[in-house]
Amino acid sequence: MIKTNWLVALALAAGLGAAAGGAAEAQTWPQRPISFVVPFPAGGGTDAFARPLAAQLEQQLGQRIIIDNRGGAGGTVGASAASKMQPDGYAFLVGAAHHTIAPALYPKLDYNIETDFIPIGVIAQPPQVIVVHPKVQAKTVAELVDFAKKNPGKLNYASAGNGTTHHLAGELFKLQTKTDLTHVPYRGAGPALQDLVAGQVDILFDGLGSSAPQIQSGALRGLAVAAATRSDAIPDVPTAKEAGLDGYEVATWYAVFAPKNTPPEIVARMRSEIEKALKAPMIAEAWKKNGSAIPAIYGDDFGKFVKSEVARWGKVAADANVRLD
């Protein structure tokens, strides 16, 4: 009995020691720079939200946060790299809705967004917007559809890559309007947006976060916001329903994930810091400018959300008969 009690006491002490060690680790973390893997080039929607968040977190944590842009294959190249990084609390993925679309289009992914990452929290949720270069004569969605029907295949639309929300938003538009548009995939929304501004492509179904400044400046023409209400960032642009596309609502989202096996104490600390950061005036102003809501979806709720998004976009891809170009 004495030996048994001694073993129980030893195990209890070890457990308390581990808990204390984990708590101490979370309190002293971070002790060096943190990497945010952004799986798209600079200048796109993911980047537009990751950088202000990183700047705010740097102030809170007292450590530099490095934005590691790794574009390619609809965000899957960067996600794959992040899934294999050391789970020590110094590497995180700034993922997006695109990563819940990818499983339906990339059957040989070497990572699983549901099991190889720990969901921390959704940081932004902007609607999609239909934007065109000013050279496109259409000033409304109706005019765009009319021109596209009279000139099948003449207009093209850019996307952030195969399997992104930009891609599926374009395919849904084609499906709903019965038009023929040519898909031009890029390695991210940044390069796609640059070419749209330069007039190299005609249309982009973009996240409002990256397109809003270009619409505000007049460099691009916004035709419709794919949301139930207009955006304060571009109040003159009608909703899709107002523009004649009833039921065309497409939003994207951006979120922070940790590689699986990252210490739970550090995951909890990062979640707490992100919640705090999203309440900061700088973030509120930046998100408002980019037309995004500030969602409150964290932890297990975020995990369930990811699961539902994988199912939802899988069905959309099948219904729209989306194929990789």
N, C-alpha and C positions, 0 to 999 in steps of 0.2 A: 504494500500500500504506500509505504514511504517512497519507494522508487517510482511508483506510478505518479504520485503527487509531484515528485521532483521533475519528472518528464513533462507533465502538464504545465508546471510553472515555467520550465525552460522554453516550451513551445509558445506559451503566452508572452513571455519576455521577448522572444524572437519576433513574434508578430507585432508587438508594440514597437519594437525597435525598427522594424521595416516600415511601419506606418509613420513613425517619427522621422525616419530617414527620407521617406517620400515627401512628407510635408516640408522638411528642411530643404529638399532639393527644389521644390516648387517656389519656396520663398527666395532662394538664392538665384534661381533662374530668371533671366538669362545672364550668362557670364561672358558671352561672345556674340558676334553678329548672327542673325537668323536669316535663313534663306526662304523667300517666297517664290516658289516655282510658278510662273505665269505661263501657261502652255500655248501662248500666242505671241506674235511680235508686238513691239511697242506701238501704241497709237490706236489699239482696238478697245472694245468695250471692257474686256477683262482687265486690261492695263489701266483703263480710265478710273476704275474703282480700286484696284490693288494699290496703286501708288499713293493716293491720299490716305488710305487706311494705314499703309506702312509708315507714312510720315507721322500720323497721329500716334501709332503704337510706339514709334521710336521715342517720342516725347514721354510716353507713359512708362516705358520699360528701361529707358536710358541706354539702349543698345541699338546699333544700326541694323536695319532690315534691308537686305539686298534683294532687289527684284531680278529674278533669273528668268529671262524670256526664252522659252524653248518652243517655238512654233512647229507646226507640221501635222498633217493627217487629222484635221479637225480637232486638234487639241490632244490627241491620243499620244503623240510623241512625248510631250511634256509630262502628261499624267503617268505614262509608263516609267519615265525616269524618276519621278517623285515617289512612285510606289516602291522603288528599290533603294531609296536613300536611308541612311542610318536613322532609326527611330529614336533619336536622342533628344528631341524637342528643339532641334535647330534647323529643321526642314519641314516646310508645309506646302501644300498645293492650294493655289487659288483656282478652284475649278469653276465650272459653269454648267448650265443646262445642257450644253453640247455633250458633256460626258455621260449623260443619261440617254442620249440618242445613239451614241457610238456603238453600244452592244448590238443594236439592230442592223448596223451596216458594216461593222468590222468583226466578222466571226472569229478571227484569230488573235484577238487582243491578248497580250501577255499579262494583263492585270484585270482585276474586277473592281469596279468603282464601289460596289456594295460591301465587299469583304476585305479588300486590301487597303482600305482607308478608314479612319475614324472621323465621322462627320462632326465638325465643331459648330458651324453656324452659317446661315445665309446672310450675306452682308448687303446685298442690293437686289432689287427686282424691277428693272425698268421694262417698259413695253417695247415692242418692235415698232419701227416706223418705216414707211415706204418712201424712199427718197430717189430722186432722179437728178441727172446733170441738167443744167439749164438748156443745153442744146436739144434735149428732148422736148418736142413741142407741147406735149400734154401738160396742162396745168391742173388737171383733176384726174382722179382715178378713172372716171367714166371716159375721159378723152384718151387716157393711156390704154384702156381696154379696147376702145374703138380702133385706135391705131394698130394695136397688136393683132387684132382680128383681121384687119385689112392687109397687114403685112406680116404674115406668120413667119417666125424664125428670124425676123430682121432685128428685133430688139434683144439685148442680152441682159442678164442680171448677174452681179458679182455676189460671192459669198465668202465667208471666213474659212471655207473649206468644206469638203464632203462631210455630211453628217452633222453639221452645225445647225443651230436654230435658224440662221440666215438661209441656209440651204432649204430646210423644210418649210420655212415661211414662204419662200419663193415657189416651191412645189405646190403648196396649199393654194397660193394665189392662182397659179396656173389651173389647178383642178377646179377651183371655184368659179373662175372667170372663163374657163374653156379657151385659154390662149396658149400660144406656142412661143415661149421665151427660151433662149439659149443660156444654160448655166455655165458660169465661168468661176471655178473655185480658186481661191487664193490660200496662202499659208496663214491667214489671219485676217481679222476685220481691218486692222491698220493698213496693210497694203491694198486691200480691196477699196477702202475709203479713199486712199491716196489716188488710186487710178480713176475712181469715180469723179473726184474733184478735178482731175486732169482731163476728164472727158474720154478716157480710154474705154470705159464701160458706160452703160446707160442707166441701170437701175441697181439699187441695193436695198435689201430687206434687212435693216440694221437695228441693233440695239440703240435705243435713244441716247444712251450714255455717250457714245462716240459721235453720233450724227448731229445731236442738238447744237453744238457750237457752229457746225458748218451751215446748218439751216438758219441759225440766228444771224450769221454773217452774210447770208445771201449766196454763199458759194454753191449751195445745193438747194433744191426745191423739195420741201416736204409735201407729200400728197395725202397721207393719212397715218394716224396713230392707231396701231392695232390693239386698242384698249376700249373699255366701256366709257371712259371719260377723257376729255382733252387733257393735255399735259400743260402745267403751268410754265414749263420751260419753252414750249412753242405753242402758245394759246391760239394762234391763228390757223393752225393745222387741224383739220377736222378729224373726228374718229373714223374708223373704217365704216361703221354703220352709217354715219352721216354722209360718208362719201359713196354709199351705195353697196358696200360689202358687208351686209348683215351677217353676223356670226363669225367674222374674221377677227379673232382676238389671239394674239401671240405675244407672250411675254418671255423674257429670258431672266436668268438669275445667276448670281455669282456668289461663291461661298468658299469657306476655308475648310480644308481637310488636313488631317495629320496622317502620316504613314502608320499602318497598324503596328501595334506593340509600343507606340510612343507612351511613356509613363502617364498613367491617368491623372496624376497630380498636375503635370505640366499641361495636359489637355484641358483640365478644369481651369487652370490659371489663364491659359490663352483665351478660353471662352469668356472668362470674366473680363479680361482686358479688351476683347472685341466688343462685348456689350457696352463697356464704358466708352470705348472709342466712338461707337455709333451714336452716342449721345452728345458728343463734342460739337460745339458750334461750327468748327471748320468742316466737319463731315456733313452736318446738316445742310450747310450752304452748298457744298460741292455736289451732294446728292440731289438737291433741289435743282441746281443748274443743269444736271444731267438727266433730269426728269424721272428720277428713281424713288420708289418707296423705300423706307427703311424697315424691312421685315423683322420679325422676332421669332425666328425658327432656329432652335438650337438642339444639340445633343440627340436624344432618342427621337424627338419629333422630326428633326432634320433627316435622320436615318430613314424614317417611315416615308418622308417626303421624297427622298431619293428613290426609294423602291417604287413608289407610285408613279414617279416621272419616267422611270425605265419602262414600266408597263404602258404608260400613256403614249410616249414617243415611239415605242415599238409598234403600236397599233397605227399611229399616224403614218409611219414609214411604210407599213404594209398597205394601208388604204390608198396612199398616194403612189404606190408602186415605185418608191424611190430606189434608184440604182446608183452605185458609185460611178463617177465619170472617168 
